[in-house]
Structures are given as C-alpha cells and as structure tokens.
Amino acid sequence: MRTLISVVLLGLLSISTVQCRLPHYTIFKSFPQALQECAEYLEVSNCTLQRYVEDSYPNCEIVKKLLHCTLLNLVAWKEDSGVEHHVMVSFFEPAPQDTCYENRTAECVRNVLATCQDKLSQAYEVFQCYYRQYGNIRESKQWIPNTANEFNELISLAIELANVPRCERIQYARGNILDQPSFARAFMIGCVRAGYYSLQDGVYLSSFYTEFGVPEVLTKQTEECVAAKCLADVLPTLSLVQQLMAQEVGTDLCGCE
C-alpha cells in the first residue's frame, strides 16, 4: 500500500515547480514576540515587561498571567493536559556541554505537576523548569503548530481546495483513504499549506515532530527512510482525516452506493 509521503509525491507529479516560497498558512514566532503580544493583551507596558524579563520572570500574579498567555500563544500549553514538551523545546537552546538538561527538566516538571496548583501557577512553574533547567530562551522565530481546531479546519479546507467529491469523502470516513483518486492532491495541499512540505525543500520532519510529538520522526532511521516513504505508520494524519470525514458525511450515503 502506498504510504503517506508517496501520496504526496504522486500528487506533485502534475505540478510545475513554484519559484518562490509562500507563507501559506504557516506561522513563525519567537518566545519574546509571543510574550510581547501577551503584554499588549494584558496592558503591561514595555518598560514593565522589560523589568520582568531582566528579573528572570518573578513569581507574581501578572507574570504568571503573562507566561500562561505566552505558552498558549505558542501552542506549548494545553489547559487539559499541560505542557506540550515537543513544542516547548523549540524555544529553548541547551548549552552544548550540558548532557543532563532533559532529565533535570523532566524531574522538575514532574515535581510541579505533583503539587495541587491552579493553571496559572502550573504554567509558570513549568516554564521555570525549562528556563532554569533546559537552556536559554531562543530569540529566533520557530514554527508554530496548529491547535486541534485549526488542524481540523486545515483538513477540511485542503479537501475543499482539491475539490474532493462527496462519494470519495464517504470512502475517507470508512478508512479507505490512500488509494482514492483525489487524496494525493488534497494531502499535498494540506502539507504545503501547513508547513510540513515545500516543493523546494521536501519534507520538514521538524514540523511534523512539533505538530504531533512523535519522537520516531526525528530519528536517523526516519531521515534515511523518508526517500523510501515510511511515515504512514508513524503519524496519525490518516486517522484524523477519517474521523473528520465521518463527522461530515454522517449516514447519508445517497447516490454513493
């Protein structure tokens, strides 16, 4: 059976090369930029914000609100499940000689989550774990993953842009996806639009990892086998398409049986 990346490549066969890199739906932000945006939302002046940064983010209510907002802004925090480690690490740079930062940070986060705290305090303390144990905050912009709602919208729009007929959508809902005639095009559109793939550079494994948090994506073996098209069993993309189409088509199969 054709796999995820082979479907993308098949969809590209009939497309002429685009000479420029377009932003599509992709968003890149730095931690300082997201913090600055939240300061504006919470009406914190630039002077006050600078003082908080210089004081290493002191433990007070407004700073907790600022950091909670910032982590949400970067899609690095979810209210129901807490920190998104695979997103959070994008914004911190470990020291080259430090070999224990992962273990120290994980232990710190476990200790934070073991205590009963409100969401603002938890987000603040978890941020401090990364800030003090993982590494320095990166000034550069990083790729921002989609929220669950944004990802569903991305799938729906890609299917619309590819003009996928209703009868084919019903096949998606049944789990018959890879071999459908319009799926290669729809998937390619979604990958390009979301920032997982470009016609110039190919597959961005780092974006797939930041989106889904699957460690196997960043292994040497995965890098070596991308050319052999092996991501289908690693990423949950196809199951998400099936779930969304099942909700859309429901039980109305008129004209497609």
Secondary structure, DSSP 8 states (H G I E B T S, - for coil): ---HHHHHHHHHTT----SS---TT--EE-HHHHHHHHHHHTT--HHHHHHHHHTTS-SSHHHHHHHHHHHHHTT-EETTTEE-HHHHGGGEE--TT-S-HHHHHHHHHHHHHTS---HHHHHHHHHHHIIIII-EE--S-EE----HHHHHHHHHHHHHHTT--HHHHHHHHTT--TTSTTHHHHHHHHHHHHTSEETTTEE-HHHHHHHH--GGGGSHHHHHHGGG---TTT--HHHHHHHHHHHHHTT--TT--
